[in-house]
Amino acid sequence: MRKEVAADIRDIFNSSGGQEYEVWLNRYVEKYRHSAPKLAEWMEQYIPECLTMFILLVSRRCYIRTTNMLERLNEKIKWRTRVAGLFPNEPLLLRPVGALPMVTDEDWQAG
């Protein structure tokens, strides 16, 4: 049943948002209620917690679903530390590296 269950859960996560995910969730919970009651109970309890991203705007969901933004931030940190070379002490390292997440957060919040 693994492939079938995985496909069904993928359908829930790929729904367009709003209340549509609840329709898909209820459909699959009923589907598995008799054949796999523990799975149906698990789906009812935990999948809604995973879908809190539907509260966000559609344009912001891609930031939550992918790791592209985090990977890009890590690349910038690596680049900054490579350019500077050696750091004589910890405060001099934290200044350029610590500024990047703060600037990124400000940019993301400003839109």
Contacts in CASP RR format, 6 or more apart in sequence:
PFRMAT RR
TARGET T0000
AUTHOR 0000-0000-0000
METHOD contacts of the structure
MODEL  1
MRKEVAADIRDIFNSSGGQEYEVWLNRYVEKYRHSAPKLAEWMEQYIPEC
LTMFILLVSRRCYIRTTNMLERLNEKIKWRTRVAGLFPNEPLLLRPVGAL
PMVTDEDWQAG
1 36 0 8 1.000
5 32 0 8 1.000
5 36 0 8 1.000
5 39 0 8 1.000
8 28 0 8 1.000
8 31 0 8 1.000
9 28 0 8 1.000
9 43 0 8 1.000
9 47 0 8 1.000
11 24 0 8 1.000
11 28 0 8 1.000
12 21 0 8 1.000
12 24 0 8 1.000
12 25 0 8 1.000
12 28 0 8 1.000
12 47 0 8 1.000
12 51 0 8 1.000
13 21 0 8 1.000
13 50 0 8 1.000
13 51 0 8 1.000
15 21 0 8 1.000
15 23 0 8 1.000
15 24 0 8 1.000
17 54 0 8 1.000
17 58 0 8 1.000
18 54 0 8 1.000
21 51 0 8 1.000
21 54 0 8 1.000
25 43 0 8 1.000
25 44 0 8 1.000
25 47 0 8 1.000
25 48 0 8 1.000
28 43 0 8 1.000
29 40 0 8 1.000
29 43 0 8 1.000
29 44 0 8 1.000
30 40 0 8 1.000
32 39 0 8 1.000
32 40 0 8 1.000
32 43 0 8 1.000
33 40 0 8 1.000
53 61 0 8 1.000
53 64 0 8 1.000
53 65 0 8 1.000
54 61 0 8 1.000
56 64 0 8 1.000
62 68 0 8 1.000
63 69 0 8 1.000
63 108 0 8 1.000
69 108 0 8 1.000
73 100 0 8 1.000
73 101 0 8 1.000
73 104 0 8 1.000
76 100 0 8 1.000
77 97 0 8 1.000
77 100 0 8 1.000
80 96 0 8 1.000
80 97 0 8 1.000
80 100 0 8 1.000
81 87 0 8 1.000
81 93 0 8 1.000
81 96 0 8 1.000
81 97 0 8 1.000
84 96 0 8 1.000
87 93 0 8 1.000
END
